[in-house]
Amino acid sequence: MKKYLAFLLFVGPFHAFAQKAMYYPSAHQWEHKSPSFFNLDSNKIREASDYAKAHETNQPKNLWLSQAMQFGKEPFSDPIGPMADRGPAAGIIIYKGYIIAEWGNPSAVEMTHSVTKSMVSSLVGIAYDKGLIRSLEDKVFTYLPPIEVANEEGKDLSQNPLAKTSFIYPFETSHNRKINWEHLLRQTSDWEGVLWGKPDWADRPSDKPAEWTTRQRFEPGTVYKYNDTRVNALTLAATLVWRKPLPEVLRENIMNPIGASNTWAWTGYKNAWIVVDGKMIQSVSGGGHFGGGMFINSYDMARFGLLTLRKGNWNGKQILSENWISKSTSPTPANIGYGFMNYFLNTDRKLYPSAPAKAYAHIGNGTNAIYVDPENDMIAVVRWMDDKSMNGFIKIMLSALPSHDAKLVK
């Protein structure tokens, strides 16, 4: 027993030293290294960045038009949050914490779509780590006060089981009362209702319109369905747990500690305003499906990716617990390619056949992606590249590694 305690006393300081020995960029400077500094193949890294530029998405740079082309056939699909035109393909490759390649304009502040969901789940994680959420198995409705909507457009009284009150109760149906925090994080809640004018059934609806409003609900936890209305239900719930705007919580707890710039913005819908403790607060959106979400540059995205790569630690400070990162990267039983939103996992190597099974990515429409590779200590931020080309980019990038395992490239 004494030897074991002595071992723990030794390992603790060593672990802290190992974290501090790793490179972390300062708030105003991110050091660059040439690929050859790490004995990487410079030609392959250049080829990877050229490949990303050559495989830019064919979706219009006008994101209003792009949104209409992708989602215009969905009911109630019109954007109700801010949008902006995009620039050309851009990105960064990070190796061992250092920038080894960049292309396009990584400083451009642009929509990152569903990468925002990883910000949402991180703030739920910090609430969990702080004890604001006691257990992820707790039912969400037990944490929420009556919700006063500041703008009548945010109400849909026909969907409100207590429509004669001045409040909305988004988790008070018999089905929604079964939903816990983990169901929402894993997109397996099958939450029912209308939030900010967007019905759950209208987001990526089935090909059977007659069943949109009548089908039987799946038991929470049993069926995975990617759905932004349900994500926004989680965002609203998280706002009420923190009792202040989520962008403020993100800035204080994550973005400032990791040295992010002050150029990012997290926006919501024009009708998504609530009153909390006498203050007007916007319940921000978890993506850009209906407009809004995070507008952010590639460097700040890479900082967030580095935080998750280093298991929530930033230069010796544990911002997100290792336990939370472990939960976030554990497969969802109903979909082994998904962890907590928006951690897309490579568990069975179907997502990225050329990458290790432990790699994962924070992915948003566009494609906007933060590829995170713990085995190779590598991150890549890839913006506005054709989604089907992502694996080809990864294949070239990983072929530059000095000790590359040929089995990972097919």
MIGUSE-533983 format. One line per field, with one value per residue (C-alpha): x, y, z; residue in three letters; residue number from 1. Coordinates in nm, 4 decimals, m for minus. Layout:
BEGIN
xx (X / ...)
yy (Y / ...)
zz (Z / ...)
resn (ALA / ...)
resi (NUM / ...)
END
This chain:
BEGIN
xx (0.0000 / 0.2840 / 0.4520 / 0.1232 / 0.0814 / 0.4395 / 0.3718 / 0.0692 / 0.2695 / 0.5270 / 0.2812 / 0.0752 / 0.3570 / 0.4896 / 0.1476 / 0.1330 / 0.4898 / 0.4028 / 0.1063 / 0.3192 / 0.5933 / 0.3493 / 0.3303 / 0.0264 / m0.0090 / m0.0257 / m0.3261 / m0.1715 / 0.0797 / 0.0733 / 0.4171 / 0.4741 / 0.7150 / 0.8106 / 0.7040 / 1.0714 / 1.1357 / 0.9410 / 1.0815 / 0.7473 / 0.7296 / 0.6889 / 0.5745 / 0.2905 / 0.1765 / 0.1767 / m0.0112 / m0.2743 / m0.3349 / m0.3450 / m0.5939 / m0.8180 / m0.8148 / m0.8795 / m1.1778 / m1.3704 / m1.7430 / m1.9552 / m2.2227 / m2.2699 / m2.0717 / m2.4065 / m2.5106 / m2.8748 / m2.8881 / m2.6883 / m2.9298 / m3.2285 / m3.0694 / m2.9996 / m3.3033 / m3.5592 / m3.7855 / m3.8258 / m4.1350 / m4.0660 / m3.7064 / m3.6629 / m3.3684 / m3.4608 / m3.1057 / m2.8132 / m2.6189 / m2.3272 / m2.1510 / m1.8546 / m1.5058 / m1.2981 / m1.1630 / m0.9373 / m0.7733 / m0.4830 / m0.2818 / m0.1498 / 0.1174 / 0.2257 / 0.0545 / 0.2408 / 0.1023 / 0.2749 / 0.0478 / m0.2328 / m0.4230 / m0.6900 / m0.7740 / m0.7768 / m0.8487 / m1.1878 / m1.4778 / m1.7407 / m2.0343 / m1.9159 / m2.2636 / m2.2851 / m1.9370 / m2.1378 / m2.2927 / m1.9556 / m1.9548 / m2.3024 / m2.2045 / m1.8866 / m2.0890 / m2.3161 / m1.9946 / m1.8681 / m2.2087 / m2.1788 / m1.8215 / m1.9299 / m2.2272 / m2.4900 / m2.6088 / m2.5841 / m2.6249 / m2.6636 / m2.9394 / m3.1459 / m3.4611 / m3.4133 / m3.7558 / m3.6573 / m3.3976 / m3.6137 / m3.8208 / m4.1258 / m3.9870 / m4.1099 / m4.0769 / m4.0057 / m4.1398 / m4.4835 / m4.3452 / m4.1446 / m4.4606 / m4.6701 / m4.9647 / m5.1160 / m4.8139 / m4.8031 / m4.9806 / m5.0295 / m5.1196 / m5.3311 / m5.0277 / m4.7728 / m4.4903 / m4.3659 / m4.2822 / m4.0823 / m4.0261 / m4.3720 / m4.5335 / m4.5525 / m4.2793 / m4.0509 / m4.0600 / m3.8688 / m3.5775 / m3.2515 / m2.9389 / m2.7563 / m3.0421 / m3.0130 / m2.6341 / m2.6437 / m2.9357 / m3.1484 / m3.4220 / m3.6911 / m3.8015 / m4.1432 / m4.2745 / m4.2245 / m3.9459 / m3.8905 / m4.1436 / m3.9586 / m4.1419 / m3.9215 / m4.0767 / m3.9938 / m3.6156 / m3.4958 / m3.8477 / m3.9229 / m4.0650 / m4.4060 / m4.5756 / m4.8907 / m4.6881 / m4.5010 / m4.7343 / m4.8883 / m4.6151 / m4.5486 / m4.2462 / m3.9366 / m3.8341 / m3.5579 / m3.2140 / m3.3164 / m3.3021 / m3.0488 / m3.1782 / m2.9804 / m3.2187 / m3.1463 / m3.4784 / m3.3927 / m3.0426 / m3.1999 / m3.4103 / m3.0834 / m2.9370 / m3.2416 / m3.2167 / m2.8443 / m2.9153 / m3.1596 / m2.9136 / m2.6491 / m2.9120 / m2.7101 / m2.6282 / m2.4292 / m2.1884 / m2.0930 / m2.0439 / m1.8346 / m1.6145 / m1.5489 / m1.4977 / m1.3396 / m1.2524 / m1.0636 / m0.8704 / m0.7535 / m0.6486 / m0.9105 / m0.9540 / m1.2348 / m1.3614 / m1.6063 / m1.9802 / m2.2496 / m2.5924 / m2.9493 / m3.2864 / m3.4713 / m3.7624 / m3.5598 / m3.5571 / m3.6494 / m3.6633 / m3.4425 / m3.4208 / m3.5599 / m3.3019 / m3.3543 / m3.1440 / m3.1240 / m3.1307 / m2.8651 / m2.8866 / m2.6784 / m2.6024 / m2.6750 / m2.9593 / m3.2021 / m2.9296 / m2.7264 / m2.4775 / m2.1051 / m1.9230 / m1.5549 / m1.2125 / m1.0031 / m0.7442 / m1.0057 / m1.1559 / m0.8095 / m0.7657 / m1.0894 / m0.9718 / m0.6414 / m0.8332 / m1.0257 / m0.7109 / m0.5362 / m0.8325 / m0.9673 / m0.6357 / m0.4849 / m0.1298 / m0.1830 / m0.5381 / m0.8157 / m1.0949 / m1.3021 / m1.2565 / m1.0908 / m1.4021 / m1.6156 / m1.3888 / m1.4052 / m1.7860 / m1.7936 / m1.5836 / m1.7638 / m1.9936 / m2.3664 / m2.5337 / m2.7849 / m2.5043 / m2.1465 / m2.0219 / m2.1440 / m2.0477 / m2.1807 / m2.2721 / m2.0889 / m1.8174 / m1.8295 / m1.6339 / m1.4250 / m1.4867 / m1.5447 / m1.3370 / m1.6378 / m1.6247 / m1.2585 / m1.1144 / m0.7665 / m0.7598 / m0.7048 / m1.0126 / m0.9564 / m0.9710 / m1.2829 / m1.4099 / m1.6287 / m1.8264 / m2.0539 / m2.2222 / m2.0067 / m1.8028 / m1.6551 / m1.4589 / m1.2031 / m1.0264 / m0.8714 / m0.6199 / m0.4923 / m0.2709 / m0.0758 / m0.1032 / m0.2510 / m0.5394 / m0.6712 / m0.9280 / m1.0877 / m1.3409 / m1.5584 / m1.4267 / m1.6506 / m1.7549 / m1.6766 / m1.3172 / m1.2368 / m1.0963 / m0.8743 / m0.7335 / m0.6665 / m0.5001 / m0.2514 / m0.1904 / m0.1181 / 0.1123 / 0.3506 / 0.4147 / 0.7666 / 0.6492 / 0.3358 / 0.1480 / 0.0751 / m0.2307 / m0.4100 / m0.4000 / m0.5945)
yy (0.0000 / 0.2391 / 0.1694 / 0.2423 / 0.5745 / 0.6642 / 0.5856 / 0.8149 / 1.0939 / 1.0525 / 1.0253 / 1.3319 / 1.5879 / 1.4049 / 1.4295 / 1.8030 / 1.8432 / 1.6487 / 1.8784 / 2.1901 / 2.0447 / 2.0328 / 2.3416 / 2.5669 / 2.8877 / 3.2121 / 3.4407 / 3.6553 / 3.4280 / 3.0793 / 2.9519 / 2.8072 / 2.5244 / 2.3867 / 2.0244 / 1.9293 / 2.0437 / 1.7331 / 1.5159 / 1.5335 / 1.5170 / 1.8820 / 1.7901 / 1.5756 / 1.8518 / 2.0953 / 1.8395 / 1.8070 / 2.1822 / 2.2039 / 1.9166 / 2.1031 / 2.4134 / 2.2130 / 2.0350 / 2.3389 / 2.2750 / 2.3571 / 2.5119 / 2.8871 / 3.1389 / 3.3083 / 3.1026 / 3.2128 / 3.0501 / 2.7506 / 2.6998 / 2.7156 / 2.4632 / 2.2172 / 2.2589 / 2.4520 / 2.1478 / 2.1138 / 2.2696 / 2.5918 / 2.5946 / 2.9717 / 3.1116 / 3.3174 / 3.3800 / 3.5761 / 3.4451 / 3.5738 / 3.4986 / 3.2637 / 3.2937 / 3.0356 / 2.7129 / 2.7694 / 2.5740 / 2.4916 / 2.1822 / 2.1556 / 1.9032 / 1.8667 / 2.1987 / 2.3956 / 2.5296 / 2.3484 / 2.4551 / 2.6962 / 2.7952 / 3.0392 / 3.3022 / 3.1347 / 3.4724 / 3.5016 / 3.4973 / 3.2773 / 3.0516 / 2.7201 / 2.5649 / 2.2539 / 2.2802 / 2.5077 / 2.1928 / 2.0975 / 2.4340 / 2.3574 / 2.0145 / 2.1595 / 2.4099 / 2.1290 / 1.9487 / 2.2377 / 2.2634 / 1.8913 / 1.9265 / 2.2137 / 2.0206 / 2.2447 / 1.9241 / 1.6446 / 1.3482 / 1.3111 / 1.0612 / 1.3293 / 1.4278 / 1.7670 / 1.9028 / 1.8819 / 2.1589 / 2.4133 / 2.7042 / 2.8301 / 2.9958 / 3.3464 / 3.4205 / 3.7868 / 3.7836 / 3.6356 / 3.5001 / 3.2548 / 3.0879 / 2.8270 / 2.7915 / 2.5090 / 2.2970 / 2.4109 / 2.1716 / 2.4661 / 2.7202 / 2.9362 / 3.0436 / 3.3120 / 3.0579 / 2.7778 / 2.4343 / 2.2538 / 1.9372 / 1.8919 / 1.6423 / 1.2829 / 1.1861 / 1.4831 / 1.4272 / 1.1012 / 1.2813 / 1.3137 / 1.5187 / 1.2273 / 1.1672 / 1.5259 / 1.5152 / 1.1964 / 1.3114 / 1.0154 / 1.2049 / 1.2149 / 1.5381 / 1.6481 / 1.9987 / 2.3343 / 2.5679 / 2.9158 / 2.8355 / 2.5239 / 2.1895 / 1.8907 / 1.6929 / 1.9625 / 1.9232 / 1.6540 / 1.5075 / 1.1530 / 1.0791 / 1.0063 / 1.3447 / 1.1830 / 1.0571 / 1.3797 / 1.4824 / 1.1474 / 0.8872 / 0.7130 / 0.8467 / 0.6339 / 0.5658 / 0.8129 / 0.6629 / 0.4040 / 0.5855 / 0.8409 / 1.1326 / 1.4435 / 1.7313 / 2.1008 / 2.1774 / 1.9248 / 2.0694 / 2.4089 / 2.2528 / 2.1509 / 2.4975 / 2.6521 / 2.4094 / 2.4836 / 2.8585 / 2.8111 / 2.5995 / 2.8716 / 3.1504 / 3.3719 / 3.3905 / 3.0929 / 3.3138 / 3.4796 / 3.1388 / 3.0210 / 3.3313 / 3.3108 / 2.9363 / 2.8314 / 3.0939 / 3.3350 / 3.0587 / 2.9049 / 3.2443 / 3.2717 / 3.6019 / 3.8474 / 3.8169 / 3.5261 / 3.5689 / 3.3224 / 3.4227 / 3.2973 / 3.3569 / 3.6872 / 3.5369 / 3.3312 / 3.5808 / 3.4845 / 3.6660 / 3.5228 / 3.6924 / 4.0101 / 4.0164 / 3.9662 / 3.6747 / 3.5264 / 3.1477 / 3.0968 / 2.8269 / 2.5113 / 2.5404 / 2.7252 / 2.5106 / 2.7997 / 3.0657 / 3.1743 / 2.9690 / 3.0383 / 3.2787 / 3.2077 / 3.2027 / 2.8934 / 2.9722 / 2.9825 / 2.6589 / 2.5027 / 2.6182 / 2.4439 / 2.1318 / 2.1411 / 2.1651 / 1.8469 / 1.6744 / 1.7470 / 1.5966 / 1.9270 / 2.0538 / 2.3856 / 2.4476 / 2.2818 / 2.4096 / 2.1517 / 2.3383 / 2.0344 / 1.7251 / 1.4208 / 1.2338 / 1.4642 / 1.4226 / 1.0455 / 1.0595 / 1.2870 / 1.0454 / 0.7286 / 0.5807 / 0.6344 / 0.2902 / 0.3826 / 0.5155 / 0.4055 / 0.6823 / 0.9549 / 1.0573 / 1.3693 / 1.6341 / 1.7147 / 1.4517 / 1.2372 / 0.9224 / 0.6975 / 0.3919 / 0.1517 / 0.3612 / 0.4221 / 0.7994 / 0.8302 / 0.4954 / 0.6497 / 0.7692 / 0.5842 / 0.4469 / 0.6858 / 0.9940 / 1.2085 / 1.5338 / 1.8279 / 1.8666 / 2.1365 / 2.1857 / 2.3435 / 2.1338 / 2.2951 / 2.0421 / 2.0158 / 1.6827 / 1.5604 / 1.2744 / 1.1821 / 0.8977 / 1.1270 / 1.4452 / 1.6208 / 1.8609 / 1.9952 / 2.2693 / 2.2301 / 2.4839 / 2.4850 / 2.1616 / 1.9073 / 1.6622 / 1.3544 / 1.4723 / 1.4832 / 1.1304 / 1.1981 / 1.5029 / 1.3026 / 1.0236 / 1.2650 / 1.4511 / 1.1365 / 1.0027 / 1.2845 / 1.1357 / 1.0004 / 0.6818 / 0.6409 / 0.3129 / 0.2102 / 0.0155 / 0.3428 / 0.4478 / 0.2501)
zz (0.0000 / 0.0887 / m0.2449 / m0.4270 / m0.2435 / m0.3225 / m0.6880 / m0.6895 / m0.5304 / m0.8047 / m1.0943 / m0.9960 / m1.0313 / m1.3374 / m1.5063 / m1.4344 / m1.5663 / m1.8819 / m1.9474 / m1.9005 / m2.1232 / m2.4122 / m2.6296 / m2.5979 / m2.7983 / m2.6039 / m2.6344 / m2.9064 / m3.0758 / m3.2236 / m3.3127 / m3.6589 / m3.7387 / m4.0759 / m4.1308 / m4.1696 / m3.8112 / m3.7032 / m3.9818 / m4.1634 / m4.5412 / m4.6396 / m4.9891 / m4.8499 / m4.6150 / m4.9069 / m5.1149 / m4.8411 / m4.8261 / m5.2069 / m5.2077 / m4.9619 / m5.1799 / m5.4969 / m5.3406 / m5.2235 / m5.1876 / m5.4918 / m5.2694 / m5.3306 / m5.1284 / m5.0636 / m4.7592 / m4.7792 / m5.1229 / m5.0021 / m4.7133 / m4.9485 / m5.1845 / m4.9031 / m4.6791 / m4.8848 / m4.9249 / m4.5497 / m4.3892 / m4.1944 / m4.3234 / m4.3601 / m4.1606 / m3.8540 / m3.7356 / m3.8841 / m4.1809 / m4.3875 / m4.7125 / m4.6896 / m4.8308 / m5.0198 / m4.8730 / m4.5716 / m4.2950 / m4.0652 / m3.9768 / m3.6199 / m3.5165 / m3.1544 / m3.0869 / m3.3565 / m3.6836 / m3.9699 / m4.2570 / m4.3383 / m4.6496 / m4.7551 / m4.4943 / m4.1509 / m3.9861 / m4.1584 / m3.9101 / m4.0714 / m3.9869 / m3.8508 / m3.8408 / m3.6213 / m3.4739 / m3.2426 / m3.0945 / m2.9450 / m2.7683 / m2.6313 / m2.4997 / m2.3471 / m2.1444 / m2.0279 / m1.9333 / m1.7244 / m1.5554 / m1.4799 / m1.3519 / m1.1254 / m0.9882 / m1.1483 / m1.3157 / m1.0611 / m1.2947 / m1.6697 / m1.5953 / m1.4225 / m1.6060 / m1.7694 / m1.6674 / m1.2992 / m1.3541 / m1.5329 / m1.4025 / m1.5929 / m1.9043 / m1.9809 / m2.3507 / m2.4183 / m2.7723 / m2.8413 / m3.1702 / m2.9613 / m2.8338 / m3.0063 / m2.7738 / m2.9763 / m2.8832 / m2.5199 / m2.2803 / m2.0415 / m2.3069 / m2.0786 / m1.8759 / m1.9634 / m1.9824 / m2.2038 / m2.0652 / m2.3361 / m2.1322 / m1.9826 / m2.2213 / m2.0968 / m2.3444 / m2.2808 / m1.9061 / m1.9693 / m2.1343 / m1.9443 / m2.0206 / m2.1817 / m2.4255 / m2.5476 / m2.5677 / m2.7763 / m2.9963 / m2.8891 / m2.7019 / m2.9746 / m2.8039 / m2.9310 / m2.9767 / m3.1424 / m3.0337 / m3.1766 / m3.4487 / m3.5674 / m3.5143 / m3.4333 / m3.7213 / m3.9778 / m3.9361 / m4.1774 / m4.2019 / m4.3128 / m4.6560 / m4.4993 / m4.4402 / m4.3019 / m4.0059 / m3.9262 / m3.6452 / m3.5552 / m3.5267 / m3.1976 / m3.0130 / m2.9672 / m2.6106 / m2.5181 / m2.5683 / m2.8261 / m3.1628 / m3.2903 / m3.4994 / m3.5877 / m3.5239 / m3.4657 / m3.2975 / m3.0263 / m3.0003 / m2.9401 / m2.6634 / m2.4959 / m2.5511 / m2.3851 / m2.0926 / m2.0499 / m2.0517 / m1.7645 / m1.5661 / m1.5970 / m1.5726 / m1.8039 / m2.1766 / m2.3047 / m2.5065 / m2.1777 / m2.0144 / m2.3116 / m2.3050 / m1.9297 / m1.9008 / m2.2314 / m2.4897 / m2.2636 / m2.0818 / m2.4130 / m2.5490 / m2.8233 / m3.0019 / m2.9379 / m3.2950 / m3.2542 / m3.2045 / m3.0985 / m3.2203 / m3.1907 / m3.3514 / m3.3627 / m3.1654 / m2.9149 / m2.6280 / m2.2723 / m1.9400 / m1.6642 / m1.3250 / m1.4796 / m1.7613 / m2.1334 / m2.2567 / m2.6038 / m2.6135 / m2.8813 / m3.1464 / m3.1617 / m3.5327 / m3.8550 / m3.9914 / m3.9355 / m3.9267 / m3.6266 / m3.4304 / m3.3991 / m3.6301 / m3.5680 / m3.7321 / m3.8006 / m3.5325 / m3.2577 / m3.3890 / m3.3723 / m3.0113 / m2.9192 / m3.1028 / m2.9141 / m2.5861 / m2.6638 / m2.7964 / m2.4658 / m2.2768 / m2.1529 / m2.0164 / m2.1233 / m2.0122 / m1.6735 / m1.6130 / m1.6363 / m1.8173 / m1.9092 / m1.6949 / m1.8496 / m1.7451 / m1.9604 / m2.2644 / m2.2119 / m2.2037 / m2.5085 / m2.7134 / m2.6047 / m2.8732 / m2.8527 / m2.8278 / m3.0988 / m3.3240 / m3.2587 / m3.4873 / m3.2520 / m2.8993 / m2.7316 / m2.9830 / m3.1917 / m3.1564 / m3.4703 / m3.3921 / m3.6141 / m3.3952 / m3.6837 / m3.9254 / m4.1463 / m4.1095 / m4.2128 / m4.3308 / m4.3595 / m3.9969 / m3.6683 / m3.4936 / m3.2021 / m3.4230 / m3.4105 / m3.5546 / m3.4631 / m3.7854 / m3.9221 / m4.2564 / m4.5218 / m4.4589 / m4.1501 / m3.9462 / m3.6681 / m3.7178 / m3.3914 / m3.3934 / m3.0440 / m3.1705 / m3.4014 / m3.1890 / m3.4880 / m3.5566 / m3.8842 / m3.9276 / m4.2684 / m4.3923 / m4.7023 / m4.8490 / m5.0184 / m4.7479 / m4.9570 / m4.9990 / m4.6265 / m4.6111 / m4.9119 / m4.7370 / m4.4189 / m4.6174 / m4.7728 / m4.4462 / m4.2448 / m4.5164 / m4.4180 / m4.0738 / m4.0185 / m3.8448 / m4.0492 / m4.0172 / m4.3753 / m4.2611 / m4.1935 / m4.5559 / m4.8142)
resn (MET / LYS / LYS / TYR / LEU / ALA / PHE / LEU / LEU / PHE / VAL / GLY / PRO / PHE / HIS / ALA / PHE / ALA / GLN / LYS / ALA / MET / TYR / TYR / PRO / SER / ALA / HIS / GLN / TRP / GLU / HIS / LYS / SER / PRO / SER / PHE / PHE / ASN / LEU / ASP / SER / ASN / LYS / ILE / ARG / GLU / ALA / SER / ASP / TYR / ALA / LYS / ALA / HIS / GLU / THR / ASN / GLN / PRO / LYS / ASN / LEU / TRP / LEU / SER / GLN / ALA / MET / GLN / PHE / GLY / LYS / GLU / PRO / PHE / SER / ASP / PRO / ILE / GLY / PRO / MET / ALA / ASP / ARG / GLY / PRO / ALA / ALA / GLY / ILE / ILE / ILE / TYR / LYS / GLY / TYR / ILE / ILE / ALA / GLU / TRP / GLY / ASN / PRO / SER / ALA / VAL / GLU / MET / THR / HIS / SER / VAL / THR / LYS / SER / MET / VAL / SER / SER / LEU / VAL / GLY / ILE / ALA / TYR / ASP / LYS / GLY / LEU / ILE / ARG / SER / LEU / GLU / ASP / LYS / VAL / PHE / THR / TYR / LEU / PRO / PRO / ILE / GLU / VAL / ALA / ASN / GLU / GLU / GLY / LYS / ASP / LEU / SER / GLN / ASN / PRO / LEU / ALA / LYS / THR / SER / PHE / ILE / TYR / PRO / PHE / GLU / THR / SER / HIS / ASN / ARG / LYS / ILE / ASN / TRP / GLU / HIS / LEU / LEU / ARG / GLN / THR / SER / ASP / TRP / GLU / GLY / VAL / LEU / TRP / GLY / LYS / PRO / ASP / TRP / ALA / ASP / ARG / PRO / SER / ASP / LYS / PRO / ALA / GLU / TRP / THR / THR / ARG / GLN / ARG / PHE / GLU / PRO / GLY / THR / VAL / TYR / LYS / TYR / ASN / ASP / THR / ARG / VAL / ASN / ALA / LEU / THR / LEU / ALA / ALA / THR / LEU / VAL / TRP / ARG / LYS / PRO / LEU / PRO / GLU / VAL / LEU / ARG / GLU / ASN / ILE / MET / ASN / PRO / ILE / GLY / ALA / SER / ASN / THR / TRP / ALA / TRP / THR / GLY / TYR / LYS / ASN / ALA / TRP / ILE / VAL / VAL / ASP / GLY / LYS / MET / ILE / GLN / SER / VAL / SER / GLY / GLY / GLY / HIS / PHE / GLY / GLY / GLY / MET / PHE / ILE / ASN / SER / TYR / ASP / MET / ALA / ARG / PHE / GLY / LEU / LEU / THR / LEU / ARG / LYS / GLY / ASN / TRP / ASN / GLY / LYS / GLN / ILE / LEU / SER / GLU / ASN / TRP / ILE / SER / LYS / SER / THR / SER / PRO / THR / PRO / ALA / ASN / ILE / GLY / TYR / GLY / PHE / MET / ASN / TYR / PHE / LEU / ASN / THR / ASP / ARG / LYS / LEU / TYR / PRO / SER / ALA / PRO / ALA / LYS / ALA / TYR / ALA / HIS / ILE / GLY / ASN / GLY / THR / ASN / ALA / ILE / TYR / VAL / ASP / PRO / GLU / ASN / ASP / MET / ILE / ALA / VAL / VAL / ARG / TRP / MET / ASP / ASP / LYS / SER / MET / ASN / GLY / PHE / ILE / LYS / ILE / MET / LEU / SER / ALA / LEU / PRO / SER / HIS / ASP / ALA / LYS / LEU / VAL / LYS)
resi (1 / 2 / 3 / 4 / 5 / 6 / 7 / 8 / 9 / 10 / 11 / 12 / 13 / 14 / 15 / 16 / 17 / 18 / 19 / 20 / 21 / 22 / 23 / 24 / 25 / 26 / 27 / 28 / 29 / 30 / 31 / 32 / 33 / 34 / 35 / 36 / 37 / 38 / 39 / 40 / 41 / 42 / 43 / 44 / 45 / 46 / 47 / 48 / 49 / 50 / 51 / 52 / 53 / 54 / 55 / 56 / 57 / 58 / 59 / 60 / 61 / 62 / 63 / 64 / 65 / 66 / 67 / 68 / 69 / 70 / 71 / 72 / 73 / 74 / 75 / 76 / 77 / 78 / 79 / 80 / 81 / 82 / 83 / 84 / 85 / 86 / 87 / 88 / 89 / 90 / 91 / 92 / 93 / 94 / 95 / 96 / 97 / 98 / 99 / 100 / 101 / 102 / 103 / 104 / 105 / 106 / 107 / 108 / 109 / 110 / 111 / 112 / 113 / 114 / 115 / 116 / 117 / 118 / 119 / 120 / 121 / 122 / 123 / 124 / 125 / 126 / 127 / 128 / 129 / 130 / 131 / 132 / 133 / 134 / 135 / 136 / 137 / 138 / 139 / 140 / 141 / 142 / 143 / 144 / 145 / 146 / 147 / 148 / 149 / 150 / 151 / 152 / 153 / 154 / 155 / 156 / 157 / 158 / 159 / 160 / 161 / 162 / 163 / 164 / 165 / 166 / 167 / 168 / 169 / 170 / 171 / 172 / 173 / 174 / 175 / 176 / 177 / 178 / 179 / 180 / 181 / 182 / 183 / 184 / 185 / 186 / 187 / 188 / 189 / 190 / 191 / 192 / 193 / 194 / 195 / 196 / 197 / 198 / 199 / 200 / 201 / 202 / 203 / 204 / 205 / 206 / 207 / 208 / 209 / 210 / 211 / 212 / 213 / 214 / 215 / 216 / 217 / 218 / 219 / 220 / 221 / 222 / 223 / 224 / 225 / 226 / 227 / 228 / 229 / 230 / 231 / 232 / 233 / 234 / 235 / 236 / 237 / 238 / 239 / 240 / 241 / 242 / 243 / 244 / 245 / 246 / 247 / 248 / 249 / 250 / 251 / 252 / 253 / 254 / 255 / 256 / 257 / 258 / 259 / 260 / 261 / 262 / 263 / 264 / 265 / 266 / 267 / 268 / 269 / 270 / 271 / 272 / 273 / 274 / 275 / 276 / 277 / 278 / 279 / 280 / 281 / 282 / 283 / 284 / 285 / 286 / 287 / 288 / 289 / 290 / 291 / 292 / 293 / 294 / 295 / 296 / 297 / 298 / 299 / 300 / 301 / 302 / 303 / 304 / 305 / 306 / 307 / 308 / 309 / 310 / 311 / 312 / 313 / 314 / 315 / 316 / 317 / 318 / 319 / 320 / 321 / 322 / 323 / 324 / 325 / 326 / 327 / 328 / 329 / 330 / 331 / 332 / 333 / 334 / 335 / 336 / 337 / 338 / 339 / 340 / 341 / 342 / 343 / 344 / 345 / 346 / 347 / 348 / 349 / 350 / 351 / 352 / 353 / 354 / 355 / 356 / 357 / 358 / 359 / 360 / 361 / 362 / 363 / 364 / 365 / 366 / 367 / 368 / 369 / 370 / 371 / 372 / 373 / 374 / 375 / 376 / 377 / 378 / 379 / 380 / 381 / 382 / 383 / 384 / 385 / 386 / 387 / 388 / 389 / 390 / 391 / 392 / 393 / 394 / 395 / 396 / 397 / 398 / 399 / 400 / 401 / 402 / 403 / 404 / 405 / 406 / 407 / 408 / 409 / 410)
END
